[in-house]
Structures are given as C-alpha cells and as structure tokens.
Amino acid sequence: MEIHDYACHDAVGLRKLIASGEVTGGEVETAARRALVQADETLNALAVPLFTPALDHAGDGPLAGVPFLIKDHGPVAEGVPFFLGSRAVPGVVARHDSDLMARFRKAGLVTLGLTTVPELALSFSTESLRHGPTRNPWNLGRGVGGSSGGAAALVAAGAVPLAHASDGAGSIRVPASCCGLVGLKPSRGRVPCGPDTGEPMLGMACEFALTRTVRDAAHLLDAVHGPGIGDKYTAPPPAGRYAGELTRDPGRLRVAVTTEAWSGARVDGEVAEAVIRTGRVLEGMGHHVTRASPEVDWDAVMSSAVAEAVAIASSLLLAPRQPDPARMEAVSRQVLKVAGEYGALDLMAAFAAQNRVTRSTARFFTAHDLLVTPTLARLPAPHGTLRYDDPDHTLTTWLTSMFDYGPFTMVFNVSGQPAISLPLGHSRDGLPAGVQIAAPYGREDLLFRIAARLEEAMPWKDRFPGGISGQPGGFPPV
C-alpha cells in the first residue's frame, strides 16, 4: 500500500479496505510506519521512537487494523513509559492500562507510538524544552496548539487517521482548530477515566481523540463510551449508536452564535468570519439562528483553571518519586509553588466557582439547542508566541496569556458539556480556523447530527496540508 493511498483514507475507510480483503492489516501498518517516520522528520511530533511491535490489540474489533497513537500525558498503556513532556519526569512506566486504553485495544486500534505534549500538558502550544516545537503541517512556522499537539500534527499530515487526545481546558479542540481537524470533547462522564482517578482534574478533564472526519469520531465514541467500574460520573446513555446519528435529521434547532469572548479577549477578524459564515449556513438549513451568549463569570472560570493546574501538580507532589523543579520549565515551577500553598478553603472556593459556571451555562441551554463560537480567538500562532518557560510569569499571568489565545473552550470543561471543533474556516494565507459548537449536557447525538450536515455543506475533506497526503512539494514552508 503506497503512502499517498493510505493517507487519503479515514479510519472507517481503512477498516473497510481491510475487512474486504483489498489490503491486509500488515500492509496498512507498514504504510503507517513509513508515513509516521516521514512526517515526524519534519513535524517533530513523536515523543519516542515507534513501538516495535505495536501494542497488543483485538483482531476483530470495529476498527481492527487501524493505526493509532497515544498521548504522552500520563499512565495510559501497560508497560509504556510516560514523560508529560518534561525533562524532570524520567519515563514512569504504566503498571496497567487505563480503562479507556483497554477499550482502544478492544476496538482493534493498532497503537504505534507516543505523541508530544507541552510540559505537564499545561499549554495551548506544544513547544516543550524536552522536545522543542512540534510544527504545523499547514505552515512549519506555526504552532499546532496544545496540549494534544503531536497527535494533531500527525493526524493532519495523514500519518494516522486518528489519535488519542485529552482535554482539560481545550486540549482536544485547540489543536483541532490549529491543524484543521475534528476535535470532540465529550460530556463529563461519557468515557471512562479510571482506574487511577475518579475525577480527572477535579472533573474538568476528559479523554477521547482527534480525527479528520466526523464519522470517525462517531464510530470511535461508539466503541469506547460508557462508564468504567466505579466511575464517579456517568453521562446518560445514548438512545442508539452515534454513527446512526450521522444520517438523522436534526430538526429545526435553536442556534445561538457569538464571536465575543467572555474574557474580553480580542478575536481575529478571519476567525470571527468563519463563525458568522457557519451561522449563515445553519440559517440556510432552516435553523433558527440568533446572536446570543451565556452569561459567564470569567473570574469563576479562572478560579477553576487555577484549581485544575493545582490538581495536576498535586499528582506529582504526591508521587513516590517527585520531579526535580530545577529541570522543569518556569510555569511548571510556579504551578508546583501554588500547589504547595493551596489550602482546603481555596479548593472549596474553586468548587463553588465551578458550580456557578455550570449552572449559568446549563440555564442558557434551556432556551438554545446549540451554541456556535470560535474555537480559538486567533489563527495558529507562530512558534514562541506562548512562552511557557518565561520566568516572569505567575500562574495567573500564564493562564491569562493562554486564554487570550483560546478563551472559548475552558467554559465547557468547567460545565461538563460536550463541544466539538470543526475545520470550517480557512484564512487567506491558508491556515485552518476551527468553529466550536457546544450542546446541552449529554447531547453528543445532537453534535453529530449537525456536524455531519456541516461536513456536507462546508466540506473540508479535499483540503490537505501537503507532505505525505499526496500533495506536491512537501509541507508548506514557514
């Protein structure tokens, strides 16, 4: 199987080729390995060399034989070391699979490698001192977002059709926006989070994947959703298969559109235009579209974000072998400092703040079915725009700078509602711009119905960044 033939198929397409006998799983894996090595030489998106052999997986799952990658954000797969993108984390080996990883294996996904992240997964840019910048296949001088940046770069390049990602403040949706991908953050409790945690990042984080097509996201969610044993949160079960929602009529929906950031951050004109254009398309489909936005207490969002960072640092401070702060980047040292000073009253105040955001956002969705916003306030940023190793940052100034870049995603981590970034915008200079759509809690079905309609009306499948996807001339230069 030639690389350009491999790269043009999504996960469902590859599975159909394997099931029909047109290609073998071994041929697909060989093409994937060649594609990954070739892409990584330019993009710097793999955290370690490819696994040889691939991790064990079922041979008869719904996505059997489809190449896959996991994210270097914590103990995921048994026997695989993780580093959190940090020089201070010396490759801690996972003792067992996470519940979600076990489901990835059962689905038949062929896990071939580990993708890059910013240190501690605490940035919207993937530019750690451990690995250096991961480059955007649309423009090598631009960032890929974060924290699932390596995953996004390699999926966008066509090296794999989908890859594991996680989202604590936008870490699935932000890279999706930067790299022209589909990035779904499921509802709180939709996918399992155990067995090592019952409340990841105080209930504000979840794991899923980055994909190039809506149907891949739907089929993957069908394969992995549902509570694990002892999970603290459980989202209401869907009425049927998510893949079945792709062809269902969404009906006439009440759609709110806003391009104004709750933080007051400036929104780039080309980014805002992509949202407005999406609203017009939805109106043309017959939906009732209005300019409206939930009332969001931004101070409460910031309080929740600080608590989330403290939760990440606490897992390190409570570990038997603590990292050496001298080998960490500047903001990481600040996070450790704040975590050491954070008290019970601070934590209870953060929970109260989270509750205020959750209640006000949910109230908005009693009068609206969907909310359409930018995913990021700007186009993919040049490398070095977000300076995680800047010693002048405090945790608060760091979060402010990060949310100036991406002010729209964190709200739905706090509220627990599902949100998806779709690659519906493209700048005059050829850079992707994501449009975020959020729905009421538990309504991924509604997101899939409308995302499938938008994928038809505003198609992106023929837009490639070059390189291994078969476009001439390799990846676009800086």
Secondary structure by P-SEA (a helix, b strand, c coil): ccaaaaaaccaaaaaaaaaaccccaaaaaaaaaaaaaaaaaccccccccccccccccccccccccccbbbbcccccccccccccccccccccccccccaaaaaaaaacccccbbbbbccccccccccccccccccccccccccccccaaaaaaaaaacccccccccccccaaaaaaaacbbbbbbcccccccccccccccccccbbbbbccccaaaaaaaaaaccccccccccccccccccccccccccccccbbbbbccccccccccaaaaaaaaaaaaaaaaacccccccccccaaaaaaaaaaaaaaaaaaaaaacccccccccccaaaaaaaaaaaaccaaaaaaaaaaaaaaaaaaaaaaccccbbbbbccccccccccccccccccccaaaaaaaaaaaccccaaaaaabbbbbbccccccccbbbbbbbbbbccccaaaaaaaaaaaaaaccccccccccccccccccccc
